[in-house]
Amino acid sequence: MREATVLRARMLSPQVRELTLDPGAGHTFVPGHWVTLYLDREGDEPLKRQYSIASAPRADGTFDIAVTLVPCGPMSTFLHEAKVGARIRMMDAQGLFVLEPMERPLLFVATGTGIAPFRAMLQEIDKKAHAGTPLIMLFGCRSEEDLLYRDELEALAARWPRFRYLPTLSRPHDGWSLRRGWVQSHLPELIAELGTDVDVYVCGLTKMVKDVRRICREELGVDRKRVHVERYD
Ligand SMILES: Cc1cc2nc3c(=O)[nH]c(=O)nc-3n(C[C@H](O)[C@H](O)[C@H](O)COP(=O)(O)OP(=O)(O)OC[C@H]3O[C@@H](n4cnc5c(N)ncnc54)[C@H](O)[C@@H]3O)c2cc1C
């Protein structure tokens, strides 16, 4: 157990706040890992919740998390209100949702703050210049203002010829000319493009994750071992 300090905070969208945390010396992680944060409550056990790390490891040990404000959710409300300088009890990073060796094309699928571990992975891939593997980031959210990290992802796509960033909106405004609908509806086309010998990584809320896993395995013929998932609820 350790205490992390809130170094910076900014809103990424109307519902999502990014916090940059300094966990102190000796904390290590790999992209895809999550941390457990604790909130003390009077007369009760501390509340604990997990948050995916949204940045690749940095020399100074700091990392980002991106938190969706859940209505009446105690931990997300606390994290949306936490001030710079606040100290938060934290358990070291852990998790199994990490990149396997990049031996086949990659399809990343996320909704909402499920994009967090993918931002960490993409930053890491970028650092190591492994950008030769075909890689698609399919990201679903409601409207344009919910497109977390849009500028960064578009900049990556402009730099990496083999990376495609495909946002899809379930409630687009009139002028939106890109993809529409849920991420699930785009899978047949994207698996046809990448081939069935593909590593699919999926992160977000359970309904979407289960749907994507089922469609990839049962309808599109992707080997069950090649579909990697992380669920937030
Ligand atoms: C491995 C792991 C990693 C996670 N990483 C993140 C993360 O990077 N960012 C993040 O915002 N949350 C993440 N979560 C969810 C987080 O741990 C909390 O469940 C969430 O912040 C709600 O906690 P709360 O105390 O505010 O609300 P609670 O009262 O616990 O509310 C629970 C409700 O919130 C819903 N919910 C949980 N997470 C989300 C979400 N992201 N978006 C919309 N609804 C949600 C659940 O369906 C459930 O109905 C992760 C969960 C796990 C298990």
The ligand as a Tripos MOL2 file, in Angstrom:
@<TRIPOS>MOLECULE
LIG
   53    58     1     0     0
SMALL
NO_CHARGES

@<TRIPOS>ATOM
      1 C1         -9.9600   -3.5320  -13.9070 C.3       1 LIG1
      2 C2        -10.8440   -2.3040  -13.8510 C.ar      1 LIG1
      3 C3        -10.3920   -1.1100  -14.4120 C.ar      1 LIG1
      4 C4        -11.2120    0.0170  -14.3790 C.ar      1 LIG1
      5 N1        -10.7560    1.1660  -14.9590 N.ar      1 LIG1
      6 C5        -11.5540    2.2590  -15.0000 C.ar      1 LIG1
      7 C6        -11.1080    3.4570  -15.6370 C.ar      1 LIG1
      8 O1         -9.9860    3.5360  -16.1660 O.2       1 LIG1
      9 N2        -11.9430    4.5220  -15.6440 N.ar      1 LIG1
     10 C7        -13.1940    4.4770  -15.0600 C.ar      1 LIG1
     11 O2        -13.8960    5.4920  -15.0980 O.2       1 LIG1
     12 N3        -13.6290    3.3560  -14.4430 N.ar      1 LIG1
     13 C8        -12.8400    2.2610  -14.3800 C.ar      1 LIG1
     14 N4        -13.2650    1.1300  -13.7340 N.ar      1 LIG1
     15 C9        -14.5550    1.2000  -12.9830 C.3       1 LIG1
     16 C10       -14.2740    1.7610  -11.5670 C.3       1 LIG1
     17 O3        -13.5130    0.8190  -10.8300 O.3       1 LIG1
     18 C11       -15.5610    2.0430  -10.7800 C.3       1 LIG1
     19 O4        -16.4190    0.9350  -10.8810 O.3       1 LIG1
     20 C12       -16.2880    3.2800  -11.2680 C.3       1 LIG1
     21 O5        -15.4630    4.4520  -11.1610 O.3       1 LIG1
     22 C13       -17.5730    3.5050  -10.4440 C.3       1 LIG1
     23 O6        -17.2430    3.5880   -9.0830 O.3       1 LIG1
     24 P1        -18.1090    4.4810   -8.0940 P.3       1 LIG1
     25 O7        -17.7360    4.1480   -6.6780 O.co2     1 LIG1
     26 O8        -18.0710    5.9000   -8.4950 O.co2     1 LIG1
     27 O9        -19.6040    4.0060   -8.4100 O.3       1 LIG1
     28 P2        -20.4100    2.7030   -8.0020 P.3       1 LIG1
     29 O10       -21.4640    3.0200   -7.0460 O.co2     1 LIG1
     30 O11       -19.4720    1.5900   -7.6890 O.co2     1 LIG1
     31 O12       -21.1310    2.4790   -9.4230 O.3       1 LIG1
     32 C14       -21.0810    1.3070  -10.1120 C.3       1 LIG1
     33 C15       -21.8150    1.5200  -11.4290 C.3       1 LIG1
     34 O13       -20.9880    2.2920  -12.2900 O.3       1 LIG1
     35 C16       -20.9700    1.7070  -13.5650 C.3       1 LIG1
     36 N5        -19.6310    1.9920  -14.1250 N.ar      1 LIG1
     37 C17       -18.4450    1.5410  -13.6650 C.ar      1 LIG1
     38 N6        -17.4410    2.0200  -14.4170 N.ar      1 LIG1
     39 C18       -18.0030    2.8090  -15.3470 C.ar      1 LIG1
     40 C19       -17.4710    3.5670  -16.4000 C.ar      1 LIG1
     41 N7        -16.1540    3.6620  -16.6360 N.pl3     1 LIG1
     42 N8        -18.3410    4.2380  -17.1970 N.ar      1 LIG1
     43 C20       -19.6800    4.1910  -16.9710 C.ar      1 LIG1
     44 N9        -20.2400    3.4810  -15.9650 N.ar      1 LIG1
     45 C21       -19.4060    2.8000  -15.1690 C.ar      1 LIG1
     46 C22       -21.2330    0.2340  -13.3300 C.3       1 LIG1
     47 O14       -21.9000   -0.3380  -14.3940 O.3       1 LIG1
     48 C23       -22.1060    0.2170  -12.1030 C.3       1 LIG1
     49 O15       -23.4530    0.2240  -12.4730 O.3       1 LIG1
     50 C24       -12.4930   -0.0290  -13.7680 C.ar      1 LIG1
     51 C25       -12.9210   -1.2340  -13.1820 C.ar      1 LIG1
     52 C26       -12.1240   -2.3520  -13.2470 C.ar      1 LIG1
     53 C27       -12.6330   -3.6380  -12.6190 C.3       1 LIG1
@<TRIPOS>BOND
     1     1     2 1
     2     2     3 ar
     3     2    52 ar
     4     3     4 ar
     5     4     5 ar
     6     4    50 ar
     7     5     6 ar
     8     6     7 ar
     9     6    13 1
    10     7     8 2
    11     7     9 ar
    12     9    10 ar
    13    10    11 2
    14    10    12 ar
    15    12    13 ar
    16    13    14 ar
    17    14    15 1
    18    14    50 ar
    19    15    16 1
    20    16    17 1
    21    16    18 1
    22    18    19 1
    23    18    20 1
    24    20    21 1
    25    20    22 1
    26    22    23 1
    27    23    24 1
    28    24    25 2
    29    24    26 1
    30    24    27 1
    31    27    28 1
    32    28    29 2
    33    28    30 1
    34    28    31 1
    35    31    32 1
    36    32    33 1
    37    33    34 1
    38    33    48 1
    39    34    35 1
    40    35    36 1
    41    35    46 1
    42    36    37 ar
    43    36    45 ar
    44    37    38 ar
    45    38    39 ar
    46    39    40 ar
    47    39    45 ar
    48    40    41 1
    49    40    42 ar
    50    42    43 ar
    51    43    44 ar
    52    44    45 ar
    53    46    47 1
    54    46    48 1
    55    48    49 1
    56    50    51 ar
    57    51    52 ar
    58    52    53 1
@<TRIPOS>SUBSTRUCTURE
     1 LIG1         1 GROUP 0 **** ****
